[in-house]
C-alpha cells in the first residue's frame, strides 16, 4: 500500500467518523492526525524502522 492509498483510507475513516459522530469537528480530526503522526514517530524511534515500513505494517492489519 502506498502513501496515497493510506491517505485515501484515512480520509474514508475520517468521513465515516464525522457521519457517525456529527459533533466531531475538523479540529478534532486534525488533532487525531497529529497524534497518529506522533505515534508513528515513536514507533520509528523504538523500532528503528522507516516510516514507510511501519505504515505498511499498519495497512496490512
CHARMM-style PDB file with segment names, atoms N, HN, CA, C and O in Angstrom:
ATOM      1  N   UNK     1       0.856  -1.174   0.000  1.00  0.00      PROA
ATOM      2  CA  UNK     1       0.000   0.000   0.000  1.00  0.00      PROA
ATOM      3  C   UNK     1       0.894   1.226   0.000  1.00  0.00      PROA
ATOM      4  O   UNK     1       1.800   1.348   0.824  1.00  0.00      PROA
ATOM      5  N   UNK     2       0.634   2.129  -0.927  1.00  0.00      PROA
ATOM      6  HN  UNK     2      -0.102   2.030  -1.597  1.00  0.00      PROA
ATOM      7  CA  UNK     2       1.461   3.326  -0.986  1.00  0.00      PROA
ATOM      8  C   UNK     2       0.849   4.455  -0.159  1.00  0.00      PROA
ATOM      9  O   UNK     2      -0.242   4.323   0.396  1.00  0.00      PROA
ATOM     10  N   UNK     3       1.568   5.548  -0.093  1.00  0.00      PROA
ATOM     11  HN  UNK     3       2.454   5.655  -0.544  1.00  0.00      PROA
ATOM     12  CA  UNK     3       1.151   6.677   0.751  1.00  0.00      PROA
ATOM     13  C   UNK     3      -0.223   7.208   0.347  1.00  0.00      PROA
ATOM     14  O   UNK     3      -1.046   7.535   1.202  1.00  0.00      PROA
ATOM     15  N   UNK     4      -0.465   7.293  -0.962  1.00  0.00      PROA
ATOM     16  HN  UNK     4       0.203   7.028  -1.657  1.00  0.00      PROA
ATOM     17  CA  UNK     4      -1.743   7.825  -1.427  1.00  0.00      PROA
ATOM     18  C   UNK     4      -2.905   6.911  -1.018  1.00  0.00      PROA
ATOM     19  O   UNK     4      -3.975   7.388  -0.639  1.00  0.00      PROA
ATOM     20  N   UNK     5      -2.684   5.607  -1.097  1.00  0.00      PROA
ATOM     21  HN  UNK     5      -1.815   5.220  -1.405  1.00  0.00      PROA
ATOM     22  CA  UNK     5      -3.724   4.666  -0.691  1.00  0.00      PROA
ATOM     23  C   UNK     5      -3.981   4.763   0.812  1.00  0.00      PROA
ATOM     24  O   UNK     5      -5.127   4.727   1.259  1.00  0.00      PROA
ATOM     25  N   UNK     6      -2.903   4.886   1.585  1.00  0.00      PROA
ATOM     26  HN  UNK     6      -1.972   4.915   1.223  1.00  0.00      PROA
ATOM     27  CA  UNK     6      -3.044   5.017   3.036  1.00  0.00      PROA
ATOM     28  C   UNK     6      -3.794   6.296   3.385  1.00  0.00      PROA
ATOM     29  O   UNK     6      -4.660   6.293   4.260  1.00  0.00      PROA
ATOM     30  N   UNK     7      -3.464   7.383   2.707  1.00  0.00      PROA
ATOM     31  HN  UNK     7      -2.760   7.385   1.997  1.00  0.00      PROA
ATOM     32  CA  UNK     7      -4.165   8.649   2.949  1.00  0.00      PROA
ATOM     33  C   UNK     7      -5.627   8.541   2.531  1.00  0.00      PROA
ATOM     34  O   UNK     7      -6.507   9.094   3.190  1.00  0.00      PROA
ATOM     35  N   UNK     8      -5.886   7.824   1.428  1.00  0.00      PROA
ATOM     36  HN  UNK     8      -5.171   7.375   0.892  1.00  0.00      PROA
ATOM     37  CA  UNK     8      -7.269   7.635   0.985  1.00  0.00      PROA
ATOM     38  C   UNK     8      -8.082   6.871   2.016  1.00  0.00      PROA
ATOM     39  O   UNK     8      -9.225   7.224   2.306  1.00  0.00      PROA
ATOM     40  N   UNK     9      -7.484   5.824   2.568  1.00  0.00      PROA
ATOM     41  HN  UNK     9      -6.555   5.537   2.332  1.00  0.00      PROA
ATOM     42  CA  UNK     9      -8.178   5.066   3.617  1.00  0.00      PROA
ATOM     43  C   UNK     9      -8.428   5.943   4.836  1.00  0.00      PROA
ATOM     44  O   UNK     9      -9.502   5.890   5.434  1.00  0.00      PROA
ATOM     45  N   UNK    10      -7.433   6.753   5.205  1.00  0.00      PROA
ATOM     46  HN  UNK    10      -6.560   6.796   4.719  1.00  0.00      PROA
ATOM     47  CA  UNK    10      -7.595   7.642   6.355  1.00  0.00      PROA
ATOM     48  C   UNK    10      -8.735   8.620   6.107  1.00  0.00      PROA
ATOM     49  O   UNK    10      -9.525   8.892   7.012  1.00  0.00      PROA
ATOM     50  N   UNK    11      -8.830   9.152   4.887  1.00  0.00      PROA
ATOM     51  HN  UNK    11      -8.189   8.931   4.153  1.00  0.00      PROA
ATOM     52  CA  UNK    11      -9.912  10.078   4.565  1.00  0.00      PROA
ATOM     53  C   UNK    11     -11.264   9.389   4.665  1.00  0.00      PROA
ATOM     54  O   UNK    11     -12.241  10.009   5.086  1.00  0.00      PROA
ATOM     55  N   UNK    12     -11.337   8.122   4.287  1.00  0.00      PROA
ATOM     56  HN  UNK    12     -10.544   7.619   3.945  1.00  0.00      PROA
ATOM     57  CA  UNK    12     -12.580   7.375   4.429  1.00  0.00      PROA
ATOM     58  C   UNK    12     -12.939   7.209   5.898  1.00  0.00      PROA
ATOM     59  O   UNK    12     -14.095   7.383   6.284  1.00  0.00      PROA
ATOM     60  N   UNK    13     -11.956   6.875   6.709  1.00  0.00      PROA
ATOM     61  HN  UNK    13     -11.017   6.734   6.396  1.00  0.00      PROA
ATOM     62  CA  UNK    13     -12.195   6.712   8.148  1.00  0.00      PROA
ATOM     63  C   UNK    13     -12.683   8.032   8.741  1.00  0.00      PROA
ATOM     64  O   UNK    13     -13.642   8.050   9.514  1.00  0.00      PROA
ATOM     65  N   UNK    14     -12.024   9.140   8.381  1.00  0.00      PROA
ATOM     66  HN  UNK    14     -11.246   9.126   7.754  1.00  0.00      PROA
ATOM     67  CA  UNK    14     -12.444  10.450   8.898  1.00  0.00      PROA
ATOM     68  C   UNK    14     -13.888  10.732   8.521  1.00  0.00      PROA
ATOM     69  O   UNK    14     -14.684  11.169   9.352  1.00  0.00      PROA
ATOM     70  N   UNK    15     -14.220  10.479   7.257  1.00  0.00      PROA
ATOM     71  HN  UNK    15     -13.574  10.124   6.582  1.00  0.00      PROA
ATOM     72  CA  UNK    15     -15.586  10.735   6.800  1.00  0.00      PROA
ATOM     73  C   UNK    15     -16.606   9.887   7.537  1.00  0.00      PROA
ATOM     74  O   UNK    15     -17.674  10.368   7.916  1.00  0.00      PROA
ATOM     75  N   UNK    16     -16.269   8.626   7.736  1.00  0.00      PROA
ATOM     76  HN  UNK    16     -15.401   8.235   7.429  1.00  0.00      PROA
ATOM     77  CA  UNK    16     -17.184   7.737   8.463  1.00  0.00      PROA
ATOM     78  C   UNK    16     -17.391   8.204   9.896  1.00  0.00      PROA
ATOM     79  O   UNK    16     -18.516   8.193  10.397  1.00  0.00      PROA
ATOM     80  N   UNK    17     -16.322   8.609  10.554  1.00  0.00      PROA
ATOM     81  HN  UNK    17     -15.409   8.618  10.147  1.00  0.00      PROA
ATOM     82  CA  UNK    17     -16.457   9.078  11.930  1.00  0.00      PROA
ATOM     83  C   UNK    17     -17.240  10.384  12.003  1.00  0.00      PROA
ATOM     84  O   UNK    17     -18.023  10.589  12.930  1.00  0.00      PROA
ATOM     85  N   UNK    18     -17.029  11.270  11.027  1.00  0.00      PROA
ATOM     86  HN  UNK    18     -16.393  11.103  10.274  1.00  0.00      PROA
ATOM     87  CA  UNK    18     -17.790  12.522  11.025  1.00  0.00      PROA
ATOM     88  C   UNK    18     -19.274  12.246  10.842  1.00  0.00      PROA
ATOM     89  O   UNK    18     -20.113  12.925  11.434  1.00  0.00      PROA
ATOM     90  N   UNK    19     -19.602  11.244  10.017  1.00  0.00      PROA
ATOM     91  HN  UNK    19     -18.921  10.692   9.536  1.00  0.00      PROA
ATOM     92  CA  UNK    19     -21.004  10.900   9.811  1.00  0.00      PROA
ATOM     93  C   UNK    19     -21.598  10.266  11.060  1.00  0.00      PROA
ATOM     94  O   UNK    19     -22.716  10.585  11.464  1.00  0.00      PROA
ATOM     95  N   UNK    20     -20.836   9.367  11.661  1.00  0.00      PROA
ATOM     96  HN  UNK    20     -19.928   9.108  11.333  1.00  0.00      PROA
ATOM     97  CA  UNK    20     -21.340   8.643  12.834  1.00  0.00      PROA
ATOM     98  C   UNK    20     -21.408   9.540  14.057  1.00  0.00      PROA
ATOM     99  O   UNK    20     -22.343   9.447  14.852  1.00  0.00      PROA
ATOM    100  N   UNK    21     -20.421  10.406  14.205  1.00  0.00      PROA
ATOM    101  HN  UNK    21     -19.661  10.482  13.559  1.00  0.00      PROA
ATOM    102  CA  UNK    21     -20.340  11.297  15.363  1.00  0.00      PROA
ATOM    103  C   UNK    21     -20.339  12.734  14.869  1.00  0.00      PROA
ATOM    104  O   UNK    21     -19.287  13.359  14.741  1.00  0.00      PROA
ATOM    105  N   UNK    22     -21.524  13.246  14.593  1.00  0.00      PROA
ATOM    106  HN  UNK    22     -22.379  12.738  14.697  1.00  0.00      PROA
ATOM    107  CA  UNK    22     -21.684  14.557  13.993  1.00  0.00      PROA
ATOM    108  C   UNK    22     -21.048  15.693  14.772  1.00  0.00      PROA
ATOM    109  O   UNK    22     -20.785  16.758  14.213  1.00  0.00      PROA
ATOM    110  N   UNK    23     -20.796  15.477  16.065  1.00  0.00      PROA
ATOM    111  HN  UNK    23     -21.009  14.612  16.519  1.00  0.00      PROA
ATOM    112  CA  UNK    23     -20.219  16.558  16.870  1.00  0.00      PROA
ATOM    113  C   UNK    23     -18.719  16.708  16.657  1.00  0.00      PROA
ATOM    114  O   UNK    23     -18.122  17.669  17.142  1.00  0.00      PROA
ATOM    115  N   UNK    24     -18.091  15.761  15.928  1.00  0.00      PROA
ATOM    116  HN  UNK    24     -18.576  14.981  15.534  1.00  0.00      PROA
ATOM    117  CA  UNK    24     -16.655  15.888  15.649  1.00  0.00      PROA
ATOM    118  C   UNK    24     -16.409  17.057  14.713  1.00  0.00      PROA
ATOM    119  O   UNK    24     -17.139  17.252  13.742  1.00  0.00      PROA
ATOM    120  N   UNK    25     -15.393  17.818  15.006  1.00  0.00      PROA
ATOM    121  HN  UNK    25     -14.800  17.659  15.795  1.00  0.00      PROA
ATOM    122  CA  UNK    25     -15.036  18.950  14.161  1.00  0.00      PROA
ATOM    123  C   UNK    25     -13.761  18.628  13.394  1.00  0.00      PROA
ATOM    124  O   UNK    25     -13.085  17.639  13.679  1.00  0.00      PROA
ATOM    125  N   UNK    26     -13.441  19.471  12.420  1.00  0.00      PROA
ATOM    126  HN  UNK    26     -13.990  20.274  12.189  1.00  0.00      PROA
ATOM    127  CA  UNK    26     -12.182  19.310  11.694  1.00  0.00      PROA
ATOM    128  C   UNK    26     -11.000  19.426  12.650  1.00  0.00      PROA
ATOM    129  O   UNK    26      -9.984  18.756  12.463  1.00  0.00      PROA
ATOM    130  N   UNK    27     -11.124  20.266  13.669  1.00  0.00      PROA
ATOM    131  HN  UNK    27     -11.950  20.810  13.820  1.00  0.00      PROA
ATOM    132  CA  UNK    27     -10.053  20.395  14.661  1.00  0.00      PROA
ATOM    133  C   UNK    27      -9.832  19.086  15.413  1.00  0.00      PROA
ATOM    134  O   UNK    27      -8.694  18.706  15.691  1.00  0.00      PROA
ATOM    135  N   UNK    28     -10.919  18.402  15.740  1.00  0.00      PROA
ATOM    136  HN  UNK    28     -11.843  18.710  15.514  1.00  0.00      PROA
ATOM    137  CA  UNK    28     -10.798  17.107  16.407  1.00  0.00      PROA
ATOM    138  C   UNK    28     -10.052  16.114  15.523  1.00  0.00      PROA
ATOM    139  O   UNK    28      -9.175  15.386  15.987  1.00  0.00      PROA
ATOM    140  N   UNK    29     -10.412  16.098  14.254  1.00  0.00      PROA
ATOM    141  HN  UNK    29     -11.125  16.690  13.877  1.00  0.00      PROA
ATOM    142  CA  UNK    29      -9.786  15.174  13.306  1.00  0.00      PROA
ATOM    143  C   UNK    29      -8.314  15.530  13.112  1.00  0.00      PROA
ATOM    144  O   UNK    29      -7.464  14.642  13.065  1.00  0.00      PROA
ATOM    145  N   UNK    30      -8.010  16.814  13.000  1.00  0.00      PROA
ATOM    146  HN  UNK    30      -8.701  17.536  13.039  1.00  0.00      PROA
ATOM    147  CA  UNK    30      -6.618  17.248  12.829  1.00  0.00      PROA
ATOM    148  C   UNK    30      -5.792  16.863  14.049  1.00  0.00      PROA
ATOM    149  O   UNK    30      -4.644  16.438  13.914  1.00  0.00      PROA
ATOM    150  N   UNK    31      -6.362  17.006  15.224  1.00  0.00      PROA
ATOM    151  HN  UNK    31      -7.294  17.351  15.333  1.00  0.00      PROA
ATOM    152  CA  UNK    31      -5.675  16.605  16.452  1.00  0.00      PROA
ATOM    153  C   UNK    31      -5.358  15.115  16.402  1.00  0.00      PROA
ATOM    154  O   UNK    31      -4.257  14.690  16.756  1.00  0.00      PROA
ATOM    155  N   UNK    32      -6.329  14.333  15.962  1.00  0.00      PROA
ATOM    156  HN  UNK    32      -7.223  14.678  15.675  1.00  0.00      PROA
ATOM    157  CA  UNK    32      -6.142  12.890  15.872  1.00  0.00      PROA
ATOM    158  C   UNK    32      -5.058  12.549  14.862  1.00  0.00      PROA
ATOM    159  O   UNK    32      -4.240  11.662  15.106  1.00  0.00      PROA
ATOM    160  N   UNK    33      -5.042  13.246  13.728  1.00  0.00      PROA
ATOM    161  HN  UNK    33      -5.707  13.966  13.530  1.00  0.00      PROA
ATOM    162  CA  UNK    33      -3.988  13.027  12.733  1.00  0.00      PROA
ATOM    163  C   UNK    33      -2.624  13.317  13.338  1.00  0.00      PROA
ATOM    164  O   UNK    33      -1.661  12.590  13.095  1.00  0.00      PROA
ATOM    165  N   UNK    34      -2.545  14.370  14.117  1.00  0.00      PROA
ATOM    166  HN  UNK    34      -3.327  14.962  14.315  1.00  0.00      PROA
ATOM    167  CA  UNK    34      -1.285  14.729  14.769  1.00  0.00      PROA
ATOM    168  C   UNK    34      -0.849  13.646  15.737  1.00  0.00      PROA
ATOM    169  O   UNK    34       0.335  13.314  15.807  1.00  0.00      PROA
ATOM    170  N   UNK    35      -1.788  13.096  16.479  1.00  0.00      PROA
ATOM    171  HN  UNK    35      -2.749  13.365  16.421  1.00  0.00      PROA
ATOM    172  CA  UNK    35      -1.463  12.020  17.409  1.00  0.00      PROA
ATOM    173  C   UNK    35      -0.997  10.773  16.658  1.00  0.00      PROA
ATOM    174  O   UNK    35      -0.095  10.073  17.117  1.00  0.00      PROA
ATOM    175  N   UNK    36      -1.610  10.492  15.502  1.00  0.00      PROA
ATOM    176  HN  UNK    36      -2.343  11.061  15.129  1.00  0.00      PROA
ATOM    177  CA  UNK    36      -1.193   9.354  14.692  1.00  0.00      PROA
ATOM    178  C   UNK    36       0.240   9.558  14.213  1.00  0.00      PROA
ATOM    179  O   UNK    36       1.053   8.635  14.267  1.00  0.00      PROA
ATOM    180  N   UNK    37       0.551  10.767  13.744  1.00  0.00      PROA
ATOM    181  HN  UNK    37      -0.109  11.517  13.700  1.00  0.00      PROA
ATOM    182  CA  UNK    37       1.919  11.072  13.310  1.00  0.00      PROA
ATOM    183  C   UNK    37       2.901  10.939  14.475  1.00  0.00      PROA
ATOM    184  O   UNK    37       4.019  10.452  14.306  1.00  0.00      PROA
ATOM    185  N   UNK    38       2.473  11.374  15.642  1.00  0.00      PROA
ATOM    186  HN  UNK    38       1.565  11.769  15.780  1.00  0.00      PROA
ATOM    187  CA  UNK    38       3.315  11.250  16.844  1.00  0.00      PROA
ATOM    188  C   UNK    38       3.574   9.769  17.154  1.00  0.00      PROA
ATOM    189  O   UNK    38       4.692   9.383  17.495  1.00  0.00      PROA
ATOM    190  N   UNK    39       2.532   8.955  17.033  1.00  0.00      PROA
ATOM    191  HN  UNK    39       1.624   9.269  16.756  1.00  0.00      PROA
ATOM    192  CA  UNK    39       2.685   7.529  17.287  1.00  0.00      PROA
ATOM    193  C   UNK    39       3.662   6.915  16.284  1.00  0.00      PROA
ATOM    194  O   UNK    39       4.507   6.104  16.663  1.00  0.00      PROA
ATOM    195  N   UNK    40       3.554   7.297  15.006  1.00  0.00      PROA
ATOM    196  HN  UNK    40       2.867   7.956  14.698  1.00  0.00      PROA
ATOM    197  CA  UNK    40       4.484   6.782  14.006  1.00  0.00      PROA
ATOM    198  C   UNK    40       5.914   7.156  14.361  1.00  0.00      PROA
ATOM    199  O   UNK    40       6.824   6.338  14.229  1.00  0.00      PROA
ATOM    200  N   UNK    41       6.112   8.384  14.808  1.00  0.00      PROA
ATOM    201  HN  UNK    41       5.373   9.048  14.915  1.00  0.00      PROA
ATOM    202  CA  UNK    41       7.443   8.830  15.201  1.00  0.00      PROA
ATOM    203  C   UNK    41       7.995   8.021  16.364  1.00  0.00      PROA
ATOM    204  O   UNK    41       9.173   7.663  16.376  1.00  0.00      PROA
ATOM    205  N   UNK    42       7.151   7.736  17.334  1.00  0.00      PROA
ATOM    206  HN  UNK    42       6.194   8.027  17.324  1.00  0.00      PROA
ATOM    207  CA  UNK    42       7.591   6.943  18.486  1.00  0.00      PROA
ATOM    208  C   UNK    42       7.922   5.517  18.066  1.00  0.00      PROA
ATOM    209  O   UNK    42       8.894   4.934  18.545  1.00  0.00      PROA
ATOM    210  N   UNK    43       7.115   4.959  17.173  1.00  0.00      PROA
ATOM    211  HN  UNK    43       6.326   5.433  16.784  1.00  0.00      PROA
ATOM    212  CA  UNK    43       7.399   3.614  16.682  1.00  0.00      PROA
ATOM    213  C   UNK    43       8.718   3.579  15.912  1.00  0.00      PROA
ATOM    214  O   UNK    43       9.491   2.629  16.039  1.00  0.00      PROA
ATOM    215  N   UNK    44       8.972   4.614  15.118  1.00  0.00      PROA
ATOM    216  HN  UNK    44       8.344   5.386  15.016  1.00  0.00      PROA
ATOM    217  CA  UNK    44      10.245   4.700  14.400  1.00  0.00      PROA
ATOM    218  C   UNK    44      11.405   4.721  15.387  1.00  0.00      PROA
ATOM    219  O   UNK    44      12.395   4.008  15.220  1.00  0.00      PROA
ATOM    220  N   UNK    45      11.268   5.541  16.402  1.00  0.00      PROA
ATOM    221  HN  UNK    45      10.464   6.120  16.538  1.00  0.00      PROA
ATOM    222  CA  UNK    45      12.326   5.692  17.399  1.00  0.00      PROA
ATOM    223  C   UNK    45      12.581   4.374  18.133  1.00  0.00      PROA
ATOM    224  O   UNK    45      13.731   3.986  18.340  1.00  0.00      PROA
ATOM    225  N   UNK    46      11.514   3.695  18.522  1.00  0.00      PROA
ATOM    226  HN  UNK    46      10.580   4.010  18.354  1.00  0.00      PROA
ATOM    227  CA  UNK    46      11.652   2.473  19.318  1.00  0.00      PROA
ATOM    228  C   UNK    46      12.112   1.274  18.495  1.00  0.00      PROA
ATOM    229  O   UNK    46      12.873   0.438  18.981  1.00  0.00      PROA
ATOM    230  N   UNK    47      11.642   1.193  17.231  1.00  0.00      PROA
ATOM    231  HN  UNK    47      11.024   1.873  16.837  1.00  0.00      PROA
ATOM    232  CA  UNK    47      11.939   0.014  16.427  1.00  0.00      PROA
ATOM    233  C   UNK    47      13.113   0.203  15.475  1.00  0.00      PROA
ATOM    234  O   UNK    47      13.721  -0.769  15.027  1.00  0.00      PROA
ATOM    235  N   UNK    48      13.429   1.458  15.170  1.00  0.00      PROA
ATOM    236  HN  UNK    48      12.935   2.248  15.534  1.00  0.00      PROA
ATOM    237  CA  UNK    48      14.483   1.731  14.204  1.00  0.00      PROA
ATOM    238  C   UNK    48      14.039   1.498  12.764  1.00  0.00      PROA
ATOM    239  O   UNK    48      14.861   1.519  11.848  1.00  0.00      PROA
ATOM    240  N   UNK    49      12.733   1.276  12.562  1.00  0.00      PROA
ATOM    241  HN  UNK    49      12.066   1.259  13.307  1.00  0.00      PROA
ATOM    242  CA  UNK    49      12.204   1.051  11.218  1.00  0.00      PROA
ATOM    243  C   UNK    49      11.879   2.377  10.552  1.00  0.00      PROA
ATOM    244  O   UNK    49      11.667   3.389  11.220  1.00  0.00      PROA
ATOM    245  N   UNK    50      11.844   2.356   9.225  1.00  0.00      PROA
ATOM    246  HN  UNK    50      12.017   1.534   8.683  1.00  0.00      PROA
ATOM    247  CA  UNK    50      11.463   3.551   8.473  1.00  0.00      PROA
ATOM    248  C   UNK    50       9.948   3.741   8.542  1.00  0.00      PROA
ATOM    249  O   UNK    50       9.192   2.789   8.738  1.00  0.00      PROA
ATOM    250  N   UNK    51       9.530   4.986   8.376  1.00  0.00      PROA
ATOM    251  HN  UNK    51      10.144   5.759   8.217  1.00  0.00      PROA
ATOM    252  CA  UNK    51       8.113   5.330   8.462  1.00  0.00      PROA
ATOM    253  C   UNK    51       7.286   4.508   7.470  1.00  0.00      PROA
ATOM    254  O   UNK    51       6.212   4.013   7.812  1.00  0.00      PROA
ATOM    255  N   UNK    52       7.788   4.365   6.246  1.00  0.00      PROA
ATOM    256  HN  UNK    52       8.660   4.767   5.967  1.00  0.00      PROA
ATOM    257  CA  UNK    52       7.048   3.607   5.229  1.00  0.00      PROA
ATOM    258  C   UNK    52       6.858   2.148   5.637  1.00  0.00      PROA
ATOM    259  O   UNK    52       5.816   1.553   5.361  1.00  0.00      PROA
ATOM    260  N   UNK    53       7.855   1.580   6.288  1.00  0.00      PROA
ATOM    261  HN  UNK    53       8.701   2.064   6.512  1.00  0.00      PROA
ATOM    262  CA  UNK    53       7.753   0.195   6.728  1.00  0.00      PROA
ATOM    263  C   UNK    53       6.681   0.054   7.809  1.00  0.00      PROA
ATOM    264  O   UNK    53       5.904  -0.901   7.799  1.00  0.00      PROA
ATOM    265  N   UNK    54       6.644   0.997   8.726  1.00  0.00      PROA
ATOM    266  HN  UNK    54       7.276   1.773   8.734  1.00  0.00      PROA
ATOM    267  CA  UNK    54       5.637   0.972   9.789  1.00  0.00      PROA
ATOM    268  C   UNK    54       4.242   1.171   9.191  1.00  0.00      PROA
ATOM    269  O   UNK    54       3.300   0.471   9.564  1.00  0.00      PROA
ATOM    270  N   UNK    55       4.110   2.121   8.268  1.00  0.00      PROA
ATOM    271  HN  UNK    55       4.875   2.690   7.965  1.00  0.00      PROA
ATOM    272  CA  UNK    55       2.824   2.351   7.615  1.00  0.00      PROA
ATOM    273  C   UNK    55       2.370   1.095   6.885  1.00  0.00      PROA
ATOM    274  O   UNK    55       1.182   0.773   6.895  1.00  0.00      PROA
ATOM    275  N   UNK    56       3.285   0.389   6.262  1.00  0.00      PROA
ATOM    276  HN  UNK    56       4.250   0.651   6.254  1.00  0.00      PROA
ATOM    277  CA  UNK    56       2.962  -0.836   5.541  1.00  0.00      PROA
ATOM    278  C   UNK    56       2.431  -1.895   6.519  1.00  0.00      PROA
ATOM    279  O   UNK    56       1.450  -2.580   6.233  1.00  0.00      PROA
ATOM    280  N   UNK    57       3.087  -2.014   7.662  1.00  0.00      PROA
ATOM    281  HN  UNK    57       3.884  -1.457   7.894  1.00  0.00      PROA
ATOM    282  CA  UNK    57       2.642  -2.967   8.684  1.00  0.00      PROA
ATOM    283  C   UNK    57       1.244  -2.630   9.174  1.00  0.00      PROA
ATOM    284  O   UNK    57       0.411  -3.521   9.340  1.00  0.00      PROA
ATOM    285  N   UNK    58       0.986  -1.364   9.403  1.00  0.00      PROA
ATOM    286  HN  UNK    58       1.663  -0.641   9.268  1.00  0.00      PROA
ATOM    287  CA  UNK    58      -0.329  -0.922   9.869  1.00  0.00      PROA
ATOM    288  C   UNK    58      -1.385  -1.232   8.814  1.00  0.00      PROA
ATOM    289  O   UNK    58      -2.474  -1.705   9.138  1.00  0.00      PROA
ATOM    290  N   UNK    59      -1.061  -0.967   7.561  1.00  0.00      PROA
ATOM    291  HN  UNK    59      -0.176  -0.583   7.298  1.00  0.00      PROA
ATOM    292  CA  UNK    59      -2.020  -1.193   6.469  1.00  0.00      PROA
ATOM    293  C   UNK    59      -2.339  -2.666   6.303  1.00  0.00      PROA
ATOM    294  O   UNK    59      -3.438  -3.011   5.869  1.00  0.00      PROA
ATOM    295  N   UNK    60      -1.398  -3.545   6.642  1.00  0.00      PROA
ATOM    296  HN  UNK    60      -0.506  -3.264   6.994  1.00  0.00      PROA
ATOM    297  CA  UNK    60      -1.621  -4.975   6.492  1.00  0.00      PROA
ATOM    298  C   UNK    60      -2.539  -5.546   7.568  1.00  0.00      PROA
ATOM    299  O   UNK    60      -3.044  -6.657   7.404  1.00  0.00      PROA
ATOM    300  N   UNK    61      -2.767  -4.839   8.642  1.00  0.00      PROA
ATOM    301  HN  UNK    61      -2.357  -3.937   8.776  1.00  0.00      PROA
ATOM    302  CA  UNK    61      -3.639  -5.327   9.713  1.00  0.00      PROA
ATOM    303  C   UNK    61      -5.014  -5.244   9.243  1.00  0.00      PROA
ATOM    304  OT1 UNK    61      -5.939  -5.601   9.972  1.00  0.00      PROA
TER     305      UNK     61
END
